[in-house]
């Protein structure tokens, strides 16, 4: 058995869950690498990554390189004498970095590879209406999420599950997968599987304003999948139009009800307590949303302060 000396690389909350599991299972973490602090918010104050906050709290050796190829960073990384690197939700590594440790560099990805390679696998699995997903550990190579796989862990996606709930479940599942992978590596028992390129490979594209906008010409189920696949972050959005006003509105908690009707697609229908939007094969009922400059609110709260006309619609 070889004693592991681990360098961990990651940035968001998802990575913290994995790092915490490694730490609490008494593995030696000789360094943590995360993104540099960035200005954020209206005041442009420097924002620290979730992984940095955790590493500082636990007193772990922290590096925040802006250039992963700089001689100073590479020299410091080499001085840590790690024999394994673990990567979770970080960035693409140059070959000189991922080849450095004797036992390799492995990544945890929140999908069943080769499906959903890319930046947002949790979101796209839900957006595309998948009923199954999981996590994969694999050794990094020179492309994105294409390396030899170590192990998979599967889970079902519940029909009303949001990206936020699935994120937390996959973080737990990912922690199990990383622990099992560490044990295989330290015992010299790793057997890898090459990713096959056969069949349709779906991609987890980076989320942006365009692919987060609701297309009301789609079926109610497709629209519902988009909204829950982007809830709570970054959130699906649409325009609310009424009496010469137009608002950019984020949609959160919704449900789709299949039903025949004669309303035009996009029409907003409200009572004192409820809001629904007509789609081509039913209605999307809205439970919470966010108007620009306002906090997220329940629909009853919104309808206490805003009255929509009979002409109100979304676009």
C-alpha positions in Angstrom: 0.0 0.0 0.0 1.3 3.4 -1.0 0.7 6.4 1.3 -1.0 9.1 -0.6 0.1 12.7 -0.6 -2.7 14.6 -2.3 -3.0 17.9 -4.0 -6.7 18.9 -4.4 -7.9 21.3 -7.1 -11.4 22.8 -7.2 -13.4 26.0 -6.8 -17.2 25.8 -6.1 -19.4 24.3 -3.3 -19.6 21.0 -5.1 -15.8 20.6 -4.8 -15.9 21.5 -1.1 -18.1 18.5 -0.3 -15.5 16.2 -1.9 -12.5 17.9 -0.2 -14.3 17.7 3.1 -14.7 13.9 2.7 -11.0 13.5 1.8 -10.1 15.5 4.8 -12.4 13.7 7.2 -11.1 10.3 6.1 -7.6 11.4 7.2 -5.9 11.5 3.9 -2.8 13.7 3.7 -3.7 16.8 1.8 -0.4 18.6 1.0 -1.9 21.4 -1.0 -5.2 22.9 -2.3 -5.4 24.8 -5.5 -8.3 27.1 -6.3 -9.2 30.1 -8.4 -7.8 33.5 -7.6 -10.1 36.0 -5.8 -12.3 37.9 -8.1 -14.2 41.2 -7.8 -18.0 40.5 -7.5 -21.2 42.4 -6.8 -22.0 46.0 -7.0 -19.1 47.0 -4.7 -16.7 44.9 -6.7 -15.3 43.5 -3.4 -12.9 40.5 -3.8 -14.8 37.3 -3.6 -13.2 34.1 -2.4 -14.0 30.7 -3.8 -15.8 28.2 -1.6 -12.8 25.9 -1.7 -10.5 28.7 -0.5 -12.7 29.4 2.5 -12.7 25.7 3.4 -8.9 25.4 3.0 -8.3 28.5 5.1 -10.7 27.2 7.8 -8.8 23.9 8.0 -5.3 25.4 7.8 -4.5 23.6 4.5 -1.6 24.9 2.3 -3.3 27.0 -0.4 -2.3 28.1 -3.9 -4.2 30.5 -6.1 -2.3 30.6 -9.4 -3.5 32.9 -12.2 -1.2 31.1 -14.7 -1.0 27.3 -14.4 2.1 27.3 -16.6 4.2 29.9 -14.7 7.6 28.7 -13.5 6.9 29.9 -10.0 3.7 28.0 -9.7 5.2 24.8 -11.2 8.1 25.0 -8.8 5.9 25.4 -5.8 3.6 22.6 -6.9 6.6 20.3 -7.4 7.9 21.2 -4.0 4.8 19.8 -2.4 5.9 16.3 -3.4 2.4 15.1 -4.1 2.0 11.6 -5.6 -1.6 12.1 -6.6 -3.8 15.0 -7.7 -7.6 15.1 -7.3 -9.6 17.6 -9.5 -13.3 18.5 -9.0 -14.9 21.4 -10.9 -11.7 23.3 -11.6 -10.3 24.2 -15.0 -8.4 22.5 -17.8 -4.9 21.6 -16.7 -1.8 21.9 -18.8 0.0 18.6 -19.4 3.0 19.6 -17.3 0.6 19.8 -14.3 -1.5 16.7 -14.7 1.5 14.5 -15.5 3.5 15.7 -12.5 2.4 13.2 -9.8 3.7 9.6 -9.9 0.2 8.1 -9.4 -1.5 10.5 -11.9 -4.3 13.1 -11.7 -7.9 12.0 -11.6 -11.1 14.0 -12.0 -14.6 13.6 -10.6 -17.3 14.5 -13.2 -21.0 14.8 -12.4 -22.3 12.6 -15.2 -22.0 9.1 -16.6 -19.2 9.7 -19.0 -18.9 9.8 -22.0 -22.3 11.5 -21.8 -22.5 15.2 -20.7 -18.8 16.1 -20.9 -18.5 19.8 -20.3 -19.2 22.6 -17.8 -22.8 22.0 -16.7 -23.6 18.2 -16.6 -26.1 18.4 -13.7 -28.2 21.1 -15.4 -28.2 19.5 -18.9 -29.2 16.0 -17.7 -32.4 17.5 -16.2 -33.0 20.0 -19.1 -32.8 17.1 -21.6 -35.3 15.0 -19.5 -32.9 12.3 -18.5 -34.1 9.8 -15.9 -30.7 8.6 -14.9 -27.3 10.2 -14.2 -24.4 9.7 -11.9 -20.7 10.5 -11.3 -17.5 9.2 -12.9 -13.9 9.3 -11.8 -11.3 9.2 -14.6 -7.6 10.0 -15.2 -7.1 13.3 -16.9 -5.7 13.5 -20.4 -5.1 16.3 -22.9 -8.8 16.8 -23.8 -11.9 17.7 -21.7 -13.5 14.8 -19.8 -12.2 12.2 -22.2 -9.7 10.2 -20.1 -9.7 6.6 -19.0 -12.5 5.9 -16.5 -11.9 4.4 -13.1 -15.5 4.0 -11.8 -19.1 5.1 -12.3 -21.9 5.5 -9.7 -25.5 5.8 -10.9 -28.6 7.4 -9.5 -32.1 8.1 -10.8 -33.4 11.6 -11.5 -36.8 12.1 -9.9 -39.4 13.6 -12.2 -39.8 16.8 -10.2 -36.1 17.1 -9.1 -34.4 20.5 -9.5 -30.7 21.0 -10.3 -30.1 22.2 -6.8 -31.4 19.0 -5.2 -29.6 16.8 -7.7 -26.4 18.8 -7.1 -26.4 17.9 -3.4 -27.2 14.3 -4.1 -24.4 14.0 -6.6 -22.0 15.7 -4.2 -22.7 12.9 -1.7 -22.4 10.2 -4.4 -19.2 11.9 -5.7 -17.7 11.7 -2.3 -18.3 8.0 -2.2 -16.8 7.6 -5.7 -13.7 9.6 -4.8 -13.1 7.6 -1.6 -13.4 4.3 -3.5 -11.1 5.7 -6.1 -8.5 6.7 -3.5 -8.6 3.2 -2.0 -8.1 1.5 -5.4 -5.1 3.8 -6.1 -3.4 3.4 -2.8 -3.9 -0.4 -3.0 -2.6 -0.6 -6.6 -5.9 -2.1 -7.7 -7.1 0.5 -10.3 -8.5 -0.9 -13.6 -9.5 1.7 -16.2 -12.0 1.6 -19.1 -11.4 3.7 -22.2 -14.4 6.0 -23.1 -16.1 4.8 -26.3 -17.3 7.3 -28.8 -20.1 5.2 -30.3 -23.7 6.4 -30.4 -25.0 9.8 -29.6 -22.8 11.8 -27.2 -24.6 14.6 -25.5 -22.7 17.7 -24.4 -23.0 19.7 -21.2 -22.6 23.1 -22.8 -21.6 26.2 -20.7 -24.8 28.0 -19.5 -25.4 31.5 -20.9 -28.1 34.0 -21.2 -29.3 32.6 -24.5 -29.7 28.9 -23.5 -31.3 29.9 -20.2 -34.1 31.8 -21.9 -37.5 30.0 -22.1 -38.7 29.1 -25.6 -42.5 29.2 -25.3 -43.0 27.3 -28.6 -41.7 24.1 -26.9 -43.9 21.6 -25.2 -44.9 22.2 -21.6 -42.7 19.3 -20.4 -39.6 20.7 -22.2 -40.2 24.1 -20.7 -40.7 22.6 -17.2 -37.5 20.6 -17.6 -35.5 23.8 -18.5 -36.8 25.6 -15.5 -36.1 22.9 -13.0 -32.8 22.2 -14.7 -31.7 25.8 -14.0 -33.2 26.1 -10.5 -31.9 27.6 -8.3 -29.0 28.8 -10.3 -28.5 30.4 -12.8 -32.4 30.3 -13.3 -34.5 30.2 -16.4 -35.7 33.6 -17.5 -38.4 35.2 -19.8 -39.9 38.5 -20.6 -43.2 39.5 -18.9 -45.1 42.0 -21.0 -48.1 44.0 -19.9 -49.4 47.5 -20.8 -46.2 48.8 -22.4 -44.1 47.4 -19.6 -41.6 44.6 -20.1 -39.7 42.9 -17.2 -36.9 40.3 -17.4 -38.2 37.7 -14.9 -36.5 34.6 -13.5 -38.6 31.5 -12.9 -38.0 29.1 -10.1 -40.6 26.7 -8.7 -43.2 25.6 -11.3 -45.2 22.6 -12.4 -46.6 21.6 -15.7 -50.2 20.5 -16.1 -51.2 18.8 -19.5 -54.6 20.1 -20.5 -56.4 21.1 -23.7 -57.3 24.8 -23.9 -57.9 27.6 -26.4 -55.7 30.3 -24.9 -52.8 31.7 -27.0 -49.4 30.4 -26.1 -47.7 32.7 -23.6 -50.9 34.2 -22.1 -50.6 34.9 -18.3 -53.6 33.9 -16.3 -53.9 35.0 -12.7 -56.3 34.8 -9.8 -55.6 36.5 -6.4 -53.4 33.6 -5.4 -52.3 31.8 -8.5 -50.5 32.3 -11.8 -50.3 30.1 -14.8 -48.9 30.5 -18.3 -50.6 28.9 -21.3 -48.3 26.6 -23.3 -49.3 24.6 -26.4 -50.3 21.4 -24.5 -51.4 22.8 -21.1 -50.4 25.2 -18.4 -47.2 26.0 -16.5 -48.2 27.0 -13.0 -45.8 29.4 -11.4 -45.1 29.2 -7.6 -42.0 31.5 -7.2 -40.2 34.0 -9.4 -38.0 37.1 -9.3 -38.6 40.5 -10.9 -35.6 42.7 -11.7 -34.2 44.5 -8.6 -36.4 42.4 -6.3 -35.9 39.4 -4.2 -37.2 36.0 -5.1 -40.9 35.8 -4.0 -43.8 33.4 -3.8 -46.5 34.1 -6.3 -49.1 35.0 -3.7 -46.7 37.7 -2.4 -46.3 39.1 -5.9 -50.0 39.1 -6.7 -50.6 41.1 -3.5 -48.7 44.0 -5.1 -49.1 43.6 -8.9 -52.2 43.3 -11.0 -51.8 41.9 -14.5 -54.2 42.9 -17.3 -56.0 40.5 -19.6 -53.4 41.3 -22.2 -50.4 40.1 -20.1 -48.1 37.6 -21.8 -44.6 36.2 -21.8 -42.1 36.2 -24.7 
